[in-house]
């Protein structure tokens, strides 16, 4: 996983990962954003993005992301 970043650096890193099409990096960065979020809705927004990119990339964190969303009642 990528090292923790402040909000501005995390935002810039997410933009760069999107531009590069780096799904693996996007999973890690969106997960960090979820972990650093200030509200549950914000956390789930970022976590959902991480999960979608994890599914697309076959990322090893996919089961953990799914479990977090399931525990929060966001997926069945």
Backbone as CSV, one residue per row, in Angstrom:
resi,resn,N_x,N_y,N_z,CA_x,CA_y,CA_z,C_x,C_y,C_z
1,UNK,0.837,-1.178,0.000,0.000,0.000,0.000,0.882,1.241,0.000
2,UNK,0.370,2.283,-0.622,1.085,3.539,-0.711,1.124,4.212,0.658
3,UNK,2.196,4.950,0.922,2.337,5.647,2.203,1.207,6.656,2.394
4,UNK,0.867,6.906,3.644,-0.194,7.854,3.965,0.170,9.244,3.461
5,UNK,-0.833,9.991,3.041,-0.627,11.321,2.489,-1.661,12.269,3.068
6,UNK,-1.313,13.573,3.066,-2.289,14.584,3.449,-3.320,14.736,2.344
7,UNK,-4.418,15.458,2.626,-5.508,15.571,1.654,-5.088,16.117,0.286
8,UNK,-4.289,17.162,0.257,-3.894,17.753,-1.027,-3.001,16.802,-1.816
9,UNK,-2.052,16.183,-1.146,-1.158,15.243,-1.824,-1.928,14.011,-2.286
10,UNK,-2.879,13.566,-1.477,-3.695,12.413,-1.840,-4.539,12.739,-3.074
11,UNK,-5.125,13.915,-3.104,-5.908,14.359,-4.257,-5.045,14.367,-5.516
12,UNK,-3.849,14.945,-5.424,-2.946,14.994,-6.573,-2.535,13.595,-7.023
13,UNK,-2.284,12.706,-6.070,-1.895,11.337,-6.397,-3.045,10.590,-7.077
14,UNK,-4.271,10.828,-6.614,-5.435,10.207,-7.256,-5.591,10.690,-8.688
15,UNK,-5.442,11.985,-8.898,-5.528,12.510,-10.264,-4.453,11.892,-11.157
16,UNK,-3.243,11.800,-10.658,-2.152,11.210,-11.438,-2.422,9.741,-11.748
17,UNK,-2.964,9.015,-10.779,-3.273,7.594,-10.999,-4.370,7.438,-12.047
18,UNK,-5.360,8.320,-12.011,-6.415,8.271,-13.028,-5.845,8.559,-14.409
19,UNK,-5.025,9.589,-14.506,-4.419,9.948,-15.794,-3.585,8.793,-16.331
20,UNK,-2.855,8.123,-15.436,-1.991,7.005,-15.833,-2.782,5.717,-16.052
21,UNK,-4.040,5.696,-15.613,-4.834,4.471,-15.713,-4.312,3.361,-14.813
22,UNK,-3.729,3.747,-13.681,-3.112,2.802,-12.751,-4.141,2.332,-11.713
23,UNK,-4.880,1.277,-12.062,-5.939,0.779,-11.190,-5.410,0.314,-9.840
24,UNK,-4.269,-0.334,-9.831,-3.697,-0.817,-8.564,-3.455,0.360,-7.612
25,UNK,-2.892,1.425,-8.142,-2.620,2.612,-7.330,-3.933,3.260,-6.881
26,UNK,-4.932,3.270,-7.765,-6.209,3.875,-7.402,-6.872,3.116,-6.255
27,UNK,-6.751,1.801,-6.239,-7.302,1.011,-5.125,-6.659,1.461,-3.818
28,UNK,-5.350,1.534,-3.817,-4.641,1.927,-2.594,-4.980,3.353,-2.172
29,UNK,-5.024,4.259,-3.135,-5.278,5.661,-2.807,-6.722,5.902,-2.368
30,UNK,-7.675,5.286,-3.043,-9.069,5.442,-2.612,-9.296,4.810,-1.239
31,UNK,-8.604,3.723,-0.955,-8.704,3.121,0.374,-8.143,4.079,1.428
32,UNK,-7.021,4.707,1.118,-6.468,5.713,2.041,-7.442,6.858,2.246
33,UNK,-8.041,7.324,1.152,-8.998,8.424,1.262,-10.169,8.021,2.155
34,UNK,-10.639,6.776,2.001,-11.724,6.283,2.853,-11.289,6.278,4.316
35,UNK,-10.078,5.812,4.565,-9.567,5.728,5.936,-9.386,7.106,6.571
36,UNK,-9.149,8.131,5.745,-8.903,9.483,6.252,-10.146,10.366,6.207
37,UNK,-11.258,9.825,5.758,-12.459,10.632,5.563,-13.032,11.134,6.880
38,UNK,-13.853,12.182,6.772,-14.415,12.787,7.967,-15.823,12.335,8.302
39,UNK,-16.524,11.737,7.336,-17.888,11.279,7.572,-18.051,9.867,7.025
40,UNK,-19.094,9.184,7.481,-19.342,7.832,6.985,-19.686,7.847,5.497
41,UNK,-20.491,8.820,5.072,-20.839,8.888,3.652,-19.607,9.104,2.785
42,UNK,-18.725,9.973,3.220,-17.477,10.216,2.492,-16.626,8.943,2.463
43,UNK,-16.522,8.276,3.601,-15.769,7.026,3.678,-16.319,5.997,2.695
44,UNK,-17.630,5.850,2.660,-18.245,4.855,1.784,-18.110,5.236,0.315
45,UNK,-18.143,6.529,0.013,-17.919,6.992,-1.354,-16.545,6.538,-1.840
46,UNK,-15.516,6.831,-1.056,-14.160,6.450,-1.447,-13.974,4.937,-1.439
47,UNK,-14.560,4.279,-0.463,-14.436,2.829,-0.363,-15.101,2.136,-1.559
48,UNK,-16.232,2.666,-1.991,-16.894,2.108,-3.167,-16.012,2.241,-4.399
49,UNK,-15.362,3.383,-4.556,-14.447,3.560,-5.681,-13.284,2.568,-5.588
50,UNK,-12.739,2.431,-4.405,-11.638,1.469,-4.227,-12.083,0.064,-4.617
51,UNK,-13.276,-0.302,-4.197,-13.801,-1.645,-4.475,-14.011,-1.853,-5.980
52,UNK,-14.570,-0.879,-6.656,-14.792,-1.005,-8.101,-13.468,-1.177,-8.838
53,UNK,-12.481,-0.359,-8.514,-11.186,-0.495,-9.172,-10.514,-1.810,-8.788
54,UNK,-10.722,-2.269,-7.559,-10.159,-3.556,-7.133,-10.774,-4.699,-7.936
55,UNK,-12.084,-4.646,-8.150,-12.747,-5.674,-8.962,-12.173,-5.694,-10.379
56,UNK,-12.026,-4.506,-10.958,-11.509,-4.408,-12.332,-10.082,-4.914,-12.451
57,UNK,-9.271,-4.659,-11.420,-7.848,-4.996,-11.477,-7.537,-6.384,-10.930
58,UNK,-8.526,-7.044,-10.319,-8.230,-8.314,-9.657,-7.286,-8.112,-8.484
59,UNK,-7.449,-7.001,-7.806,-6.571,-6.602,-6.694,-6.772,-7.530,-5.495
60,UNK,-5.710,-7.868,-4.788,-5.840,-8.770,-3.640,-6.664,-8.195,-2.480
61,UNK,-6.889,-6.889,-2.452,-7.681,-6.286,-1.375,-9.186,-6.376,-1.630
62,UNK,-9.595,-6.931,-2.761,-11.016,-6.979,-3.107,-11.880,-7.588,-2.005
63,UNK,-11.531,-8.745,-1.450,-12.388,-9.320,-0.397,-12.499,-8.434,0.847
64,UNK,-11.419,-7.799,1.243,-11.460,-6.938,2.426,-12.324,-5.705,2.175
65,UNK,-12.212,-5.142,0.975,-13.029,-3.976,0.633,-14.511,-4.355,0.600
66,UNK,-14.817,-5.507,0.002,-16.202,-5.997,-0.032,-16.731,-6.187,1.387
67,UNK,-15.915,-6.766,2.254,-16.336,-6.991,3.643,-16.608,-5.681,4.375
68,UNK,-15.773,-4.671,4.145,-15.993,-3.370,4.785,-17.310,-2.755,4.320
69,UNK,-17.580,-2.834,3.022,-18.831,-2.303,2.497,-20.032,-3.096,3.007
70,UNK,-19.878,-4.396,3.090,-20.975,-5.244,3.590,-21.255,-4.937,5.061
71,UNK,-20.215,-4.824,5.881,-20.395,-4.520,7.299,-21.063,-3.167,7.520
72,UNK,-20.831,-2.249,6.601,-21.445,-0.922,6.698,-22.858,-0.917,6.121
73,UNK,-23.305,-2.058,5.604,-24.637,-2.148,5.047,-24.782,-1.520,3.671
74,UNK,-23.666,-1.350,2.967,-23.698,-0.690,1.664,-23.869,-1.660,0.505
75,UNK,-23.554,-2.939,0.720,-23.787,-3.962,-0.295,-24.328,-5.198,0.409
76,UNK,-25.000,-6.054,-0.364,-25.601,-7.254,0.212,-24.686,-8.439,0.225
